[in-house]
Amino acid sequence: MRRFTLLTSLIFALVGLLWPRSVQAQTAVIDLQPSSSSVTVSDQFSLAINLTDVTNLGAFQFTLHYDPALIEPLDLAIGAFLSSTGRSVIPLGPSLNPTLGTLTFGAVSFGDTPGALGSGTLATLNFQALTPGLAPFSLTATQLTDPDANLIAHRLLDTQVTIQASTPTPTPTPSPTPTATASASLAFLPQGPAYLNEALSLDLFLDTNAPITGVDAWVEFNPTQLRVDQVSDNHLLPTTPLLDFDNSQGIIRLSQVADPGAPFTGQGSLATLTLTPLATGPTALHYRYTPGSKADTNVIAAADGADILLPPADLNLNVAVPADLQLQFTTPSENPQLGHTLTGTLTDLDQTVSASLSADLTGLTTPYRLDSNLINQLKTFFFKTSGFLRRRFELTVQPGLNLIHLGLLKAGDLNHDGMVNTVDLSLMYDQWFTLSPAEGFVPADFNRDGIVNSADHWHLISNFLQEDE
C-alpha cells in the first residue's frame, strides 16, 4: 500500500454517532464495477463502488474484501456523488489491513441541502495485479444513512477480476556484434552548480573501450575566474608520474600509467578537482588538445601506441550568486525554552521544490538553497507544519538571502486536512488536560505551557473554519 493514511479510532467513534436510527423502506444497490474484467500481471486497474436508486443520501461506509496475494491497492479517490447536491463532505479513512485484505472507507456530508439522489460513484480504488488467478471483490459492514442518520436499505452486488500471466516477449535472434573501433573519452563531471566563492567538486572521468597503457590530461582555466584548491588522485591507473596545478598560470596537469603487461580497460574517475569560482558569469575548463598529436592531452592504446582519445569537450560553467530562502514566523508558544521551534515542509506551486525546514527558538528556519535558474522568477511557495494551516507566499527570487516573514502561524489543523473544523475540535477534546512530556509537547498544546486546556481552545476557535492558504 503506497499512499493510504490510516483511519483513527477517534474518527470511527465520530462515525458511530452519525449512524443508525430507523430504516427507510427504499432499496438501493451498491455494486462493484471493475474497469476491466480481465487484466495481466503488473497491469493497473480500477474498481468503482457505485450506488444506484438512492434517495437523500447523507453518509456511507463500507469494508471491501480482496485477495492480497493476487492484487495490491494503490490509492483511493472519493466520488462526486455524495456532494452532488452541494453538501460539504468529510472523508473518513481509508483504513487498510493488507494482511487480511480489507479496506474500510466512508464519508459524511453536512449542509442545508437534501442528500444525494439517484445513482453515482461513492469511491474509486486503483489496484495492481500481482499474480495470476481469479481475484474476488466483496463488501461487508456497509451502511447508508440519510442526513438525519436514518438507515437506508440496500443490497450488494459483488464482482471478480481474472488476472492472466504475462506473455513473454520473444527474444530476438542476436545479430553479429560489429567490431568496435578503439576509442577513449575524457569528461568533467561536476557535482553541483557553480556558485561564487563556494567550493565546487568535479571528477575527471575516463572511459575506454580498448586496453590502454596511459593517459595525459592538460587542462587550462582563467585564474582570474577560477582557483584550484585541490586535485585528489583517485588512482584509476596504478602509477601517477605527474599531478600538479598552477593557479598563477591557470594550468592543471595529470598523468597516469598502467603497470607493464597489465593494460587498463573500462571507466572511472582519474582525479577529483576542487575549485572555487572567483567571479560571476561564464567560464570554462579547457583541454589543451591537438588532433593527431601526442604532445598534450592523449590516451595511448596498448595495441599499437596510437592516441585513441576522441576530441574532449570543454566544461562550460556559469557562475552565479546563490539564492537562499529563509522563513521567519511565530507560533502561539508561551514557553521560552521551546520557543517557536518546529519542522515543516516547503513546497511550490510548480511542484519543483519539496524540502524540510526546521526553525530555532525565534522561529527562524535554516536557509534553503534555491536553484539558480529561479533567480529573477516570480514563484509561489507554501509552508505547512503539523497542527497549523498552510501559509502561502509569493517571491521574486533574488541572488543572496531571501528572508520571508510569515507572521503568526494559524493553529488548529490537528488532522492535517487543510481546515480547522469539528474534527480538530474533537481531537483537541481527546487530549484535554493531557500533560506534555518532559521534552516536547502534545499536538493540541498550542501555547506549549505543558497542558491542553481552554487557552489552547481559544487559539483553535480563533481559526475555526479557516483553510489552508
Buried (B, 14 or more C-beta within 10 A) or exposed (E): BEEBEEBBEBBBEBBEEBBEEEEBEBEBBBBBBBBEEEBBBEBEBBBBBBBEEBBBBBBBBBBBBBBBEBBBBBBBEBBEBBBBBEBEBBBBBBBBEEEEBBBBBBBBBBBEEBBBBEEBBBBBBBBBBBEBBEBBBBBEEBBBBBBEBBBBEBEEEEBBBBBEEEEEEEEEEEEEEEEEEBBBBBBBEBEEBBBBEBEBBBBBBBBBBBBBBBBBBBBBBEBEBBBBBEBEEBEBBEEBEEBEBEEEEBBBBBBBBBEEEEBBEEBBBBBBBBBBBBEBEEBBBBBBBEEEEBEBBBBBBBEEEBBBBEEBEBBEBEBBBBBBBBBBBBBBBEBEEBBBBBEBBBBBEEEEBEBEBEBEEEBBBBBBBBBBEBBEEEBEBBBBBEBBBBBBBEBEBEBEEBEBEBEBBBBBBBBBBBBBBEBBBBBBEBBEEBEBEEEEBBBBBBBBBBBBBEBBBEBBEEBEEBBBE
